[in-house]
Amino acid sequence: MARVVCAGHLNWDVTLRVPALPDPDGEVNVDERRSGGGGSAANVANGLSDLDVEAALLGSVGADEKGRTAREELAANGVDVTNVVESASRETTTKYIVVERSGEVMVLGCPGANEAFEARDLPTSELARADHLHMTSQRPETATRLAERAREHDVPVSFDPGRRIDDRGYGPAVTAVEYLFLNDREAALALDAFDLSDQTLVLKHGPEGAEVRRDGDRVAHPGYPIDAVDTTGAGDAFAAGFIAATVDGASDERALAVANACGALASKSPGARTTLSWEMIRAFIGE
């Protein structure tokens, strides 16, 4: 069984469903409130475990009930949380996710412990037995060092830097990885700022599907038409599907089909995490 290490955020998410986002100085009623573990790296690890991939998480939480519960949720789903660091001086990061009825989201973050971990917190023995390292948003110097260490062990690295790609100094990390996951906005910024000729770009186009660009070639998949309920975590589910298929030896075409199916399944359900399975994917794709 393939083993993937995910490095990045482990949060506590509070999701508020509203009929519409309020205007400035306005107010709307909350239709539903849900709480649970979140964070991109944790979400991807959880999805990989669903898809029969051994998943380990490098991240950090506070020494509080939210952090303990977030780790317990992941461990119960088979994710190895041995390398999740507990910070005694910071609380577990909480993010408030406001979801309107169209499925679009707005995120409000409170600073906390989710970037307290360092590259050295991942033991060499863990990295040496990994088949893939997937990184999400984190401190640029940590991401760069993790990518360097992975290269020393011939471990392929993917990176989904997230919405703050333009203001975090990610240049050295972005150009040190093999796979770069970007949405349309992030791709426009990255292609303008960095030389990405050596990277495989996995570009997410939302309802328009996704594509892989590598060495001047392009492979695209149109995606699947759905009525979105909540797009929170859809990109993380997409990444889990793509990586799970890739480490299993699938072609880019197959990996994109699986990834788009996972993203669509996530968008059809509320919350940052959706239970995934190969049976669900095959049924969704029509196989």
MARZA-758814 format. One record per residue (C-alpha): residue number from 1; residue in one letter; z, y, x. Coordinates in steps of 0.001 Angstrom, whole numbers, plus 500000, padded with zeros to 6 digits. Layout:
REM residues N
<nr:NUM | rest:A | Z:Z | Y:Y | X:X> $
...
//
This chain:
REM residues 287
<nr:1 | rest:M | Z:500000 | Y:500000 | X:500000> $
<nr:2 | rest:A | Z:499073 | Y:503439 | X:501313> $
<nr:3 | rest:R | Z:501888 | Y:505868 | X:502119> $
<nr:4 | rest:V | Z:501609 | Y:509639 | X:501659> $
<nr:5 | rest:V | Z:504122 | Y:512265 | X:502742> $
<nr:6 | rest:C | Z:504204 | Y:515427 | X:500614> $
<nr:7 | rest:A | Z:505740 | Y:518548 | X:502159> $
<nr:8 | rest:G | Z:506581 | Y:521713 | X:500259> $
<nr:9 | rest:H | Z:508451 | Y:522983 | X:497248> $
<nr:10 | rest:L | Z:510976 | Y:521106 | X:495143> $
<nr:11 | rest:N | Z:512187 | Y:523409 | X:492367> $
<nr:12 | rest:W | Z:514052 | Y:523426 | X:489103> $
<nr:13 | rest:D | Z:511665 | Y:524569 | X:486356> $
<nr:14 | rest:V | Z:512623 | Y:526268 | X:483113> $
<nr:15 | rest:T | Z:509586 | Y:526250 | X:480819> $
<nr:16 | rest:L | Z:509434 | Y:528663 | X:477887> $
<nr:17 | rest:R | Z:506699 | Y:528145 | X:475294> $
<nr:18 | rest:V | Z:505749 | Y:531329 | X:473415> $
<nr:19 | rest:P | Z:503065 | Y:532173 | X:470851> $
<nr:20 | rest:A | Z:501629 | Y:534839 | X:473194> $
<nr:21 | rest:L | Z:502713 | Y:536807 | X:476227> $
<nr:22 | rest:P | Z:504398 | Y:540059 | X:475164> $
<nr:23 | rest:D | Z:502956 | Y:543475 | X:475875> $
<nr:24 | rest:P | Z:504913 | Y:545725 | X:478270> $
<nr:25 | rest:D | Z:508231 | Y:546655 | X:476630> $
<nr:26 | rest:G | Z:507464 | Y:544048 | X:473948> $
<nr:27 | rest:E | Z:509259 | Y:540931 | X:472770> $
<nr:28 | rest:V | Z:508264 | Y:537511 | X:471432> $
<nr:29 | rest:N | Z:510254 | Y:534546 | X:470192> $
<nr:30 | rest:V | Z:510529 | Y:531414 | X:472329> $
<nr:31 | rest:D | Z:509163 | Y:528396 | X:470462> $
<nr:32 | rest:E | Z:510522 | Y:525776 | X:472889> $
<nr:33 | rest:R | Z:512617 | Y:525634 | X:476060> $
<nr:34 | rest:R | Z:512525 | Y:522736 | X:478554> $
<nr:35 | rest:S | Z:514151 | Y:522201 | X:481937> $
<nr:36 | rest:G | Z:513432 | Y:519720 | X:484708> $
<nr:37 | rest:G | Z:512362 | Y:519189 | X:488269> $
<nr:38 | rest:G | Z:509208 | Y:520895 | X:489499> $
<nr:39 | rest:G | Z:507560 | Y:522297 | X:492588> $
<nr:40 | rest:S | Z:504057 | Y:521475 | X:493779> $
<nr:41 | rest:A | Z:504948 | Y:519020 | X:496541> $
<nr:42 | rest:A | Z:507389 | Y:517203 | X:494289> $
<nr:43 | rest:N | Z:504859 | Y:517092 | X:491449> $
<nr:44 | rest:V | Z:502166 | Y:515606 | X:493706> $
<nr:45 | rest:A | Z:504594 | Y:513023 | X:495104> $
<nr:46 | rest:N | Z:505613 | Y:512059 | X:491584> $
<nr:47 | rest:G | Z:501962 | Y:511665 | X:490536> $
<nr:48 | rest:L | Z:501149 | Y:509587 | X:493607> $
<nr:49 | rest:S | Z:504032 | Y:507250 | X:492859> $
<nr:50 | rest:D | Z:502676 | Y:506844 | X:489316> $
<nr:51 | rest:L | Z:499349 | Y:505823 | X:490873> $
<nr:52 | rest:D | Z:500837 | Y:503046 | X:493020> $
<nr:53 | rest:V | Z:500965 | Y:505036 | X:496258> $
<nr:54 | rest:E | Z:504129 | Y:505050 | X:498345> $
<nr:55 | rest:A | Z:505182 | Y:508702 | X:498242> $
<nr:56 | rest:A | Z:507789 | Y:510441 | X:500372> $
<nr:57 | rest:L | Z:508899 | Y:514051 | X:499990> $
<nr:58 | rest:L | Z:509864 | Y:516624 | X:502617> $
<nr:59 | rest:G | Z:511475 | Y:519599 | X:500937> $
<nr:60 | rest:S | Z:514799 | Y:521294 | X:500342> $
<nr:61 | rest:V | Z:517262 | Y:522043 | X:497552> $
<nr:62 | rest:G | Z:520666 | Y:523620 | X:497211> $
<nr:63 | rest:A | Z:523943 | Y:521726 | X:497105> $
<nr:64 | rest:D | Z:524138 | Y:522055 | X:493331> $
<nr:65 | rest:E | Z:523605 | Y:520130 | X:490127> $
<nr:66 | rest:K | Z:519978 | Y:521258 | X:489755> $
<nr:67 | rest:G | Z:519130 | Y:519979 | X:493217> $
<nr:68 | rest:R | Z:520873 | Y:516658 | X:492648> $
<nr:69 | rest:T | Z:519167 | Y:516158 | X:489304> $
<nr:70 | rest:A | Z:515749 | Y:517079 | X:490693> $
<nr:71 | rest:R | Z:516121 | Y:514497 | X:493464> $
<nr:72 | rest:E | Z:517414 | Y:511851 | X:491088> $
<nr:73 | rest:E | Z:514406 | Y:512327 | X:488788> $
<nr:74 | rest:L | Z:512011 | Y:511738 | X:491662> $
<nr:75 | rest:A | Z:513923 | Y:508781 | X:493074> $
<nr:76 | rest:A | Z:513988 | Y:507160 | X:489631> $
<nr:77 | rest:N | Z:510183 | Y:507321 | X:489662> $
<nr:78 | rest:G | Z:509935 | Y:505697 | X:493073> $
<nr:79 | rest:V | Z:509583 | Y:508758 | X:495316> $
<nr:80 | rest:D | Z:511364 | Y:508516 | X:498673> $
<nr:81 | rest:V | Z:513618 | Y:511596 | X:498828> $
<nr:82 | rest:T | Z:515401 | Y:510618 | X:502049> $
<nr:83 | rest:N | Z:513943 | Y:513627 | X:503856> $
<nr:84 | rest:V | Z:514837 | Y:516231 | X:501245> $
<nr:85 | rest:V | Z:517146 | Y:518695 | X:502985> $
<nr:86 | rest:E | Z:520229 | Y:520044 | X:501225> $
<nr:87 | rest:S | Z:521057 | Y:523671 | X:502003> $
<nr:88 | rest:A | Z:524718 | Y:524633 | X:501824> $
<nr:89 | rest:S | Z:523996 | Y:528367 | X:501777> $
<nr:90 | rest:R | Z:521231 | Y:528640 | X:499167> $
<nr:91 | rest:E | Z:520898 | Y:527468 | X:495591> $
<nr:92 | rest:T | Z:518069 | Y:525303 | X:494324> $
<nr:93 | rest:T | Z:515052 | Y:527480 | X:493601> $
<nr:94 | rest:T | Z:514538 | Y:528078 | X:489889> $
<nr:95 | rest:K | Z:511176 | Y:529043 | X:488420> $
<nr:96 | rest:Y | Z:510695 | Y:530319 | X:484893> $
<nr:97 | rest:I | Z:507326 | Y:529271 | X:483515> $
<nr:98 | rest:V | Z:506112 | Y:531068 | X:480405> $
<nr:99 | rest:V | Z:503380 | Y:529172 | X:478546> $
<nr:100 | rest:E | Z:501363 | Y:530666 | X:475719> $
<nr:101 | rest:R | Z:499596 | Y:528617 | X:473052> $
<nr:102 | rest:S | Z:496264 | Y:528687 | X:474878> $
<nr:103 | rest:G | Z:497914 | Y:526725 | X:477682> $
<nr:104 | rest:E | Z:497804 | Y:529578 | X:480183> $
<nr:105 | rest:V | Z:500936 | Y:530188 | X:482215> $
<nr:106 | rest:M | Z:502922 | Y:532966 | X:483887> $
<nr:107 | rest:V | Z:505477 | Y:532106 | X:486585> $
<nr:108 | rest:L | Z:508632 | Y:534032 | X:487487> $
<nr:109 | rest:G | Z:510345 | Y:532788 | X:490650> $
<nr:110 | rest:C | Z:513889 | Y:533230 | X:491933> $
<nr:111 | rest:P | Z:514315 | Y:532904 | X:495721> $
<nr:112 | rest:G | Z:516303 | Y:529873 | X:496743> $
<nr:113 | rest:A | Z:516341 | Y:526848 | X:499019> $
<nr:114 | rest:N | Z:512823 | Y:525471 | X:498559> $
<nr:115 | rest:E | Z:511655 | Y:526652 | X:502014> $
<nr:116 | rest:A | Z:514856 | Y:525874 | X:503921> $
<nr:117 | rest:F | Z:513321 | Y:522746 | X:505486> $
<nr:118 | rest:E | Z:511555 | Y:522781 | X:508855> $
<nr:119 | rest:A | Z:508831 | Y:520647 | X:510400> $
<nr:120 | rest:R | Z:511410 | Y:518915 | X:512589> $
<nr:121 | rest:D | Z:513164 | Y:517630 | X:509454> $
<nr:122 | rest:L | Z:510379 | Y:515061 | X:509108> $
<nr:123 | rest:P | Z:511243 | Y:512219 | X:511507> $
<nr:124 | rest:T | Z:508533 | Y:511067 | X:513877> $
<nr:125 | rest:S | Z:508974 | Y:507532 | X:512554> $
<nr:126 | rest:E | Z:508144 | Y:508734 | X:509015> $
<nr:127 | rest:L | Z:505038 | Y:510559 | X:510146> $
<nr:128 | rest:A | Z:503897 | Y:507646 | X:512316> $
<nr:129 | rest:R | Z:503775 | Y:505262 | X:509336> $
<nr:130 | rest:A | Z:502077 | Y:507705 | X:506977> $
<nr:131 | rest:D | Z:498444 | Y:507329 | X:505941> $
<nr:132 | rest:H | Z:498170 | Y:510945 | X:504792> $
<nr:133 | rest:L | Z:500162 | Y:514198 | X:504826> $
<nr:134 | rest:H | Z:499774 | Y:516582 | X:501902> $
<nr:135 | rest:M | Z:501219 | Y:520075 | X:502208> $
<nr:136 | rest:T | Z:501774 | Y:522680 | X:499522> $
<nr:137 | rest:S | Z:503086 | Y:526245 | X:499663> $
<nr:138 | rest:Q | Z:505765 | Y:526697 | X:502359> $
<nr:139 | rest:R | Z:506515 | Y:528866 | X:505380> $
<nr:140 | rest:P | Z:503307 | Y:529263 | X:507441> $
<nr:141 | rest:E | Z:504945 | Y:528272 | X:510714> $
<nr:142 | rest:T | Z:506314 | Y:525086 | X:509137> $
<nr:143 | rest:A | Z:502917 | Y:524148 | X:507712> $
<nr:144 | rest:T | Z:501192 | Y:524787 | X:511039> $
<nr:145 | rest:R | Z:503665 | Y:522679 | X:512996> $
<nr:146 | rest:L | Z:503503 | Y:519833 | X:510478> $
<nr:147 | rest:A | Z:499705 | Y:519798 | X:510743> $
<nr:148 | rest:E | Z:499941 | Y:519755 | X:514547> $
<nr:149 | rest:R | Z:502409 | Y:516867 | X:514497> $
<nr:150 | rest:A | Z:500208 | Y:514926 | X:512069> $
<nr:151 | rest:R | Z:497226 | Y:515377 | X:514372> $
<nr:152 | rest:E | Z:499259 | Y:513845 | X:517216> $
<nr:153 | rest:H | Z:499550 | Y:510682 | X:515108> $
<nr:154 | rest:D | Z:495971 | Y:510734 | X:513761> $
<nr:155 | rest:V | Z:497263 | Y:511328 | X:510222> $
<nr:156 | rest:P | Z:494806 | Y:513207 | X:507964> $
<nr:157 | rest:V | Z:496252 | Y:516360 | X:506389> $
<nr:158 | rest:S | Z:495458 | Y:518128 | X:503128> $
<nr:159 | rest:F | Z:496805 | Y:521561 | X:502208> $
<nr:160 | rest:D | Z:497074 | Y:523314 | X:498857> $
<nr:161 | rest:P | Z:498417 | Y:526746 | X:499895> $
<nr:162 | rest:G | Z:498597 | Y:528096 | X:496341> $
<nr:163 | rest:R | Z:498297 | Y:531514 | X:494835> $
<nr:164 | rest:R | Z:499830 | Y:533364 | X:497827> $
<nr:165 | rest:I | Z:497150 | Y:532322 | X:500300> $
<nr:166 | rest:D | Z:496186 | Y:535954 | X:500880> $
<nr:167 | rest:D | Z:499607 | Y:537318 | X:501877> $
<nr:168 | rest:R | Z:501435 | Y:534596 | X:503827> $
<nr:169 | rest:G | Z:499574 | Y:534389 | X:507134> $
<nr:170 | rest:Y | Z:498300 | Y:530871 | X:506526> $
<nr:171 | rest:G | Z:495315 | Y:531182 | X:508897> $
<nr:172 | rest:P | Z:496529 | Y:528780 | X:511627> $
<nr:173 | rest:A | Z:497644 | Y:526185 | X:509056> $
<nr:174 | rest:V | Z:494490 | Y:526437 | X:506959> $
<nr:175 | rest:T | Z:492217 | Y:525833 | X:509941> $
<nr:176 | rest:A | Z:494365 | Y:522961 | X:511281> $
<nr:177 | rest:V | Z:493917 | Y:520596 | X:508320> $
<nr:178 | rest:E | Z:491150 | Y:518260 | X:507201> $
<nr:179 | rest:Y | Z:491253 | Y:518916 | X:503433> $
<nr:180 | rest:L | Z:491837 | Y:522261 | X:501752> $
<nr:181 | rest:F | Z:492511 | Y:522421 | X:497995> $
<nr:182 | rest:L | Z:491619 | Y:525791 | X:496450> $
<nr:183 | rest:N | Z:490976 | Y:527256 | X:493013> $
<nr:184 | rest:D | Z:488223 | Y:529828 | X:492505> $
<nr:185 | rest:R | Z:490381 | Y:532864 | X:493314> $
<nr:186 | rest:E | Z:491899 | Y:531247 | X:496390> $
<nr:187 | rest:A | Z:488501 | Y:530058 | X:497609> $
<nr:188 | rest:A | Z:487065 | Y:533572 | X:497419> $
<nr:189 | rest:L | Z:489916 | Y:534879 | X:499561> $
<nr:190 | rest:A | Z:489893 | Y:532006 | X:502040> $
<nr:191 | rest:L | Z:486133 | Y:531929 | X:502580> $
<nr:192 | rest:D | Z:486213 | Y:535641 | X:503294> $
<nr:193 | rest:A | Z:489192 | Y:535469 | X:505658> $
<nr:194 | rest:F | Z:488855 | Y:532196 | X:507592> $
<nr:195 | rest:D | Z:486254 | Y:530076 | X:509374> $
<nr:196 | rest:L | Z:486379 | Y:526900 | X:507271> $
<nr:197 | rest:S | Z:483334 | Y:525174 | X:508752> $
<nr:198 | rest:D | Z:485461 | Y:522247 | X:509978> $
<nr:199 | rest:Q | Z:487385 | Y:521728 | X:506731> $
<nr:200 | rest:T | Z:486547 | Y:519622 | X:503710> $
<nr:201 | rest:L | Z:486929 | Y:521991 | X:500761> $
<nr:202 | rest:V | Z:488121 | Y:520555 | X:497471> $
<nr:203 | rest:L | Z:487395 | Y:523350 | X:495009> $
<nr:204 | rest:K | Z:489007 | Y:523359 | X:491573> $
<nr:205 | rest:H | Z:487029 | Y:525173 | X:488874> $
<nr:206 | rest:G | Z:489409 | Y:524589 | X:485945> $
<nr:207 | rest:P | Z:487502 | Y:523644 | X:482786> $
<nr:208 | rest:E | Z:484267 | Y:523681 | X:484811> $
<nr:209 | rest:G | Z:485323 | Y:520681 | X:486905> $
<nr:210 | rest:A | Z:485544 | Y:520522 | X:490692> $
<nr:211 | rest:E | Z:483526 | Y:519970 | X:493826> $
<nr:212 | rest:V | Z:483803 | Y:518817 | X:497423> $
<nr:213 | rest:R | Z:482060 | Y:520754 | X:500200> $
<nr:214 | rest:R | Z:481766 | Y:519085 | X:503588> $
<nr:215 | rest:D | Z:479391 | Y:519693 | X:506514> $
<nr:216 | rest:G | Z:477004 | Y:521692 | X:504353> $
<nr:217 | rest:D | Z:476864 | Y:519040 | X:501623> $
<nr:218 | rest:R | Z:478177 | Y:519455 | X:498096> $
<nr:219 | rest:V | Z:479378 | Y:516868 | X:495585> $
<nr:220 | rest:A | Z:480358 | Y:518124 | X:492122> $
<nr:221 | rest:H | Z:481931 | Y:516710 | X:488977> $
<nr:222 | rest:P | Z:481752 | Y:518627 | X:485676> $
<nr:223 | rest:G | Z:485229 | Y:517765 | X:484449> $
<nr:224 | rest:Y | Z:486217 | Y:516749 | X:480946> $
<nr:225 | rest:P | Z:486330 | Y:518952 | X:477826> $
<nr:226 | rest:I | Z:489853 | Y:519100 | X:476390> $
<nr:227 | rest:D | Z:492077 | Y:521358 | X:474322> $
<nr:228 | rest:A | Z:494654 | Y:522482 | X:476881> $
<nr:229 | rest:V | Z:498303 | Y:522517 | X:475844> $
<nr:230 | rest:D | Z:499894 | Y:523547 | X:479148> $
<nr:231 | rest:T | Z:498094 | Y:523950 | X:482481> $
<nr:232 | rest:T | Z:501352 | Y:523953 | X:484466> $
<nr:233 | rest:G | Z:501086 | Y:521262 | X:487127> $
<nr:234 | rest:A | Z:497448 | Y:520434 | X:486362> $
<nr:235 | rest:G | Z:496421 | Y:521309 | X:489909> $
<nr:236 | rest:D | Z:499170 | Y:519083 | X:491289> $
<nr:237 | rest:A | Z:498050 | Y:516175 | X:489106> $
<nr:238 | rest:F | Z:494478 | Y:516814 | X:490296> $
<nr:239 | rest:A | Z:495627 | Y:516635 | X:493928> $
<nr:240 | rest:A | Z:497575 | Y:513429 | X:493286> $
<nr:241 | rest:G | Z:494513 | Y:511803 | X:491743> $
<nr:242 | rest:F | Z:492174 | Y:512928 | X:494512> $
<nr:243 | rest:I | Z:494495 | Y:511783 | X:497298> $
<nr:244 | rest:A | Z:495313 | Y:508459 | X:495612> $
<nr:245 | rest:A | Z:491614 | Y:507682 | X:495269> $
<nr:246 | rest:T | Z:490791 | Y:508892 | X:498791> $
<nr:247 | rest:V | Z:493466 | Y:506837 | X:500580> $
<nr:248 | rest:D | Z:492154 | Y:503844 | X:498624> $
<nr:249 | rest:G | Z:488726 | Y:504384 | X:500181> $
<nr:250 | rest:A | Z:486948 | Y:505944 | X:497203> $
<nr:251 | rest:S | Z:483844 | Y:508116 | X:497586> $
<nr:252 | rest:D | Z:484034 | Y:511854 | X:496961> $
<nr:253 | rest:E | Z:482309 | Y:511307 | X:493606> $
<nr:254 | rest:R | Z:484919 | Y:508788 | X:492523> $
<nr:255 | rest:A | Z:487817 | Y:510858 | X:493864> $
<nr:256 | rest:L | Z:486645 | Y:513904 | X:491904> $
<nr:257 | rest:A | Z:486286 | Y:511894 | X:488697> $
<nr:258 | rest:V | Z:489823 | Y:510557 | X:489077> $
<nr:259 | rest:A | Z:491220 | Y:513966 | X:490061> $
<nr:260 | rest:N | Z:489611 | Y:515750 | X:487111> $
<nr:261 | rest:A | Z:490935 | Y:513071 | X:484762> $
<nr:262 | rest:C | Z:494461 | Y:513546 | X:486115> $
<nr:263 | rest:G | Z:494222 | Y:517330 | X:485794> $
<nr:264 | rest:A | Z:492949 | Y:517029 | X:482227> $
<nr:265 | rest:L | Z:495701 | Y:514579 | X:481273> $
<nr:266 | rest:A | Z:498285 | Y:516979 | X:482689> $
<nr:267 | rest:S | Z:496792 | Y:519892 | X:480733> $
<nr:268 | rest:K | Z:497062 | Y:517935 | X:477501> $
<nr:269 | rest:S | Z:500852 | Y:517579 | X:477857> $
<nr:270 | rest:P | Z:503665 | Y:520144 | X:478089> $
<nr:271 | rest:G | Z:505592 | Y:520585 | X:481319> $
<nr:272 | rest:A | Z:504839 | Y:520493 | X:485040> $
<nr:273 | rest:R | Z:504736 | Y:516706 | X:485269> $
<nr:274 | rest:T | Z:502747 | Y:514161 | X:483316> $
<nr:275 | rest:T | Z:503076 | Y:510406 | X:483555> $
<nr:276 | rest:L | Z:499889 | Y:509057 | X:485110> $
<nr:277 | rest:S | Z:498533 | Y:505538 | X:485460> $
<nr:278 | rest:W | Z:495276 | Y:503903 | X:486447> $
<nr:279 | rest:E | Z:495080 | Y:502447 | X:482952> $
<nr:280 | rest:M | Z:495292 | Y:505932 | X:481448> $
<nr:281 | rest:I | Z:492685 | Y:507257 | X:483870> $
<nr:282 | rest:R | Z:490233 | Y:504460 | X:483177> $
<nr:283 | rest:A | Z:490673 | Y:504900 | X:479440> $
<nr:284 | rest:F | Z:490184 | Y:508670 | X:479738> $
<nr:285 | rest:I | Z:487062 | Y:508288 | X:481871> $
<nr:286 | rest:G | Z:485724 | Y:505608 | X:479524> $
<nr:287 | rest:E | Z:485666 | Y:502682 | X:481928> $
//
